[in-house]
C-alpha cells in the first residue's frame, strides 16, 4: 500500500481547453490563441523551410521525358518495349556527341533526336556534316530552327496547332497511310521541293514531313506527344510510332543529359557553396553560443539526492523457485502426490469426512466420493491414490481430472 | 556561478549579426565582449545567497498516502532584491511519484530586507522519517543572464505514519463490542463475563437470565445483565524479521501486520483494555507500554512509522522471553509473525508451554494471495502444474504448522493482507465474548 494516487497536476491554466474553465471561456483572446498555437506554428514553419531547402537542391533524376527506360506518363518505355519484343528492334540510348555521331554513321539504324534543341549550334553543325550510314533514318522531334536548317534545309516552321489535335494523314508515306488519323498537333511546316508531307492542317502545312536521299531518310515531326506512354494507345499513335521507329534493326534514342551534353554549364553546387562566405563566421559565433549553453545546462540546481531503500522481495519468491526446481528435476511424482493430497483434503472437507493429521481415510474417501459422483470407486481410487504419472501430458491430465472431480463433488 | 538560457540565446542571435554584417573576429568580439561584461555585471549585482535566512515550518507528520505541505520562509537581509530559483530538495520517496522535479523548484522574488514564504508539497510514498536535503538558491542578476548559486541548510523532518487503512472496519467492530457490553438486550453469557446490573425484563430477553430472587423482591420481573471483563492486558508482538519483508501484493507483510495491530489496538482501547506493543527481530526494535488510552494510538503509530523489515532471521526465543517480561500477568498475546515450519518448530515450540500456561495466545500470519492465484489459474503447460504443486506444498506446510500450534492451544489466523486486520479484530471480539481474556 505504499503507492498512492498522484495529486491532481497543477497545469498551466492557459494550456487547458477553455471549456474546463467556464469563467474564462469568453476570454479566448488573440493572446491565448497565440500562446496555444505558437509552437505548432514554429513547427510548421520549420517543416516548410526544410522542405523548401530540400526541394531547392538540384536532383540528378535519371528519367526525363521521352526516356525509353521511364514508365512515367511522359516516358517512352511502352513503345520501346513493344519495338524490342514484337518488332525485334535493338534499341539503345545516346547522350554524348560522339555516341550520336556513331549512331548517324551506322547502317540500318533509326536515330531519334528527341530534343534537338538541347544540342548546341556547333554540335548540330558537326553532326549534320557526318556522312550517314546506308539504310538509315533520322527522326527529328519538334526541331528548332538551327536543327531544321542543318538536317532538312529548305523546310521552315510555320505555325502551331494544339498538340491534342487529331489529324488525318492524307499522304502517300506508307507508315502514315497505315496508321490513319493520329494526334499530330504541334509545330507544322512548309515543305521543301522534294519532301513528302503528311497530316496537313487547313492551311496546307504539314505536321510530318519525310525527305529521302538514296536510302537515307529524314523525318520531321512537329510533336512528341504521340510517343509517350500516356498517349501511345490513342488514335493511330501507336501504329505511326511503330512504323516510324521500327523500320530498321537498330534504334537509338537521344537522351539529353544537361551535365554531360552541355559541358559549358556550371557544375551542381553543394549547399555549402550556396551559403555566403560570411556565415562561417556566423557558425563560429554559434559555437560560442553552444559553449554558453553547455555552461548553462551543466550547472545543476543542487546535488542529486540518493536514498537507501528497503529490500523488496516477493513473498511468493520461494514458492515460485520451488516450482522451477520441480520443473527442472521433472519431479512429476512429487508434484502429483502434492496435488492429490490437496485434492483429498478438500474433497474430504466437502464430503464431511474427518481428516485428522492431514490425510483422510482412503477407503472411506473413495467410497463417499464414488457415492456422490456415481462413478466406480476403483476409478476414484486410481485418480486419488494411483501411481505417479509417466510423462508431462499425464501430469497435466491428472491435474485437470482432479480439478473436475473436486468441482463435481462441490456441486450441491 | 550559473548562466541562464538567455545568455546562450543572445549569443546565438549574435550569430546573425556576425554572419550578415561583420563576418570577422571583430564581429565576434562585438557580440561576445559586451555579453561577457553583462554577465560579470549580473554576477556582481545579484543578491548575495549565503546571507539569506531560511526558516522552516509545517506539519511534522503525515499519514502515508496523504499530502503534506512544508513552508520555507526566505529572508533577504541584503540591500539588493533577490530574484531566485530555489530548489527545496527532499529524498525521492518523499515526493508524490513523478512530481519531484516540478514540486521542488520554486521561483521567488524577495525585495531587500523582506521575507517571502514558499510552500513545498510532499506526498511520501514510504513509511518512516523523510528528511530534507539542502536548499539550493540561484540568485539571478538584474539582467537575468547569470546568477550566484549556493546550498543552504534548513533541516526538517516529516514522519510518514502507517496509513491505518483498516480503520474503516472500526465502526462495525465497535458496534459488536457494544452488543457484548450489556448496553443492548442481546446478551452472551460466558464463564468470563461479569455481572453488571439488574433491569426490568423486556420481551426478547433470554429467559435464562431472569434473576428470580430479585424478581421475588420486586413487583416486576428482573433480568441480570452482563458485561465482558474489562481492564485486561493485550500485548501486540510484531515480528520485523525476514518473513515480514516479503512483499505481498503491493506492500511488505509488515505493513499489513501494522494495519492489523492498529485496528486491534483501537478496538481494545475502546473496550477498556490496556494495550502494549513490542517489535522484535533479533533484538528489540520498538516497545510501547503503559500508555493512557487517549495517547496510545498516536504513540503506536509514531513507533510503527520507523519500523523497517530486517533481512535477518527472527530470534523467536528472545522475542518470546521479552514478551513474557512485558506481560507479567495474564494477557492476550498477539504474535504477528510468519508460519514458517522450521522457524516455529525451532523457536516457538520449546517456549510454548511457558507462554500458553499463563496467557491466551493468538498467532496471526499474513497469507500470500499469490498462492491462491497459482492454484486457481487455468493450467495450460506443465510449468503451470508445477507452480500449482509448489503452491499446494507451501499451503500444506503452513496448514500443518497452524494445526500443530492449534493443538497447543494457540488461536492461529492465516489471512490475506486485506482481511487480516478485520479477522484479528473478530478473533479478539470472539475471545472477549467467550471470556477467555
Interface residues (C-beta under 8 A of the other chain):
Chain A: X1 X2 X3 X4 X6 X7 X9 X276 X277 X278 X279 X280 X281 X282 X283 X284 X285 X286 X288 X289 X290 X292 X293 X295 X296 X299 X301 X302 X303 X305 X306 X307 X309 X310 X311 X312 X313 X314 X315 X316 X317 X318 X319 X320 X322 X323 X324 X326 X327 X331 X334 X335 X336 X338 X339 X341 X342 X358 X392 X395 X396 X399 X400
Chain B: X1 X2 X3 X4 X5 X7 X8 X9 X11 X12 X14 X15 X16 X17 X18 X19 X20 X22 X23 X24 X27 X28 X31 X32 X64 X65 X66 X67 X85 X87 X89 X90 X91 X92 X93 X96 X97 X98 X99 X105 X121 X123 X125 X126 X127 X133 X134 X135 X136 X138 X149 X151 X163 X165 X245 X246 X247 X248 X250 X251 X252 X253 X255 X259 X308 X309 X311 X368 X370 X371 X374 X379 X381 X382 X383 X385 X386 X387 X388 X389 X390 X391 X392 X393 X394 X395 X396 X400 X403
